């Protein structure tokens, strides 16, 4: 099944708490998949996925190589891999790589750039974090008319990633964390032509 809309989320320092708030605020049948890239060491990502799965209405799991992306599931990128999204027939699949040209692992840019090659509508979200990961990928996504959301600097525990994203001038909405879930829900409804997806 073709994913008409995919939500990408990049986070780093302060991200686990922000992700818990964001993902637990979503309805269980929102109708889109979520791809999460959190800077975190190997093994910790699987524990985070298990914890979030208990607290969220949507399913949360650690991403596996080759699996088909499904709606109403949040896929957490393993801490020792880079996650690419690839189109195979009418399906979008996850491809996990060991190497990518980035100082970060997992790399938000890697996921964002791969998503820019899909024919899906993309909503990309940058949350709290140090550094500038995601800002390069935003440029690729924006060429495909993706909708970009950044957490505001004021509500971010670490301000580097939101600041860098906002500085690109390509962010469509700058919001405090508590406003981001509703913005995602509204954009998903808009992408699906305002029809009921619940």
FENQUI-V178526 format. One record per helix or strand of 2 or more residues. SS is the DSSP state (H for helix, E for strand). FROM is the first residue (numbers start at 1). TO is the last residue. Records with the same first field share a line. If there is no record, write none. Layout:
BEGIN
SS=FROM-TO ; FROM-TO
END
This chain:
BEGIN
E=5-11 ; 33-38 ; 59-62 ; 73-76 ; 82-88 ; 91-97 ; 121-126 ; 147-151 ; 173-175
H=15-24 ; 44-55 ; 108-115 ; 135-143 ; 160-167 ; 177-191
END
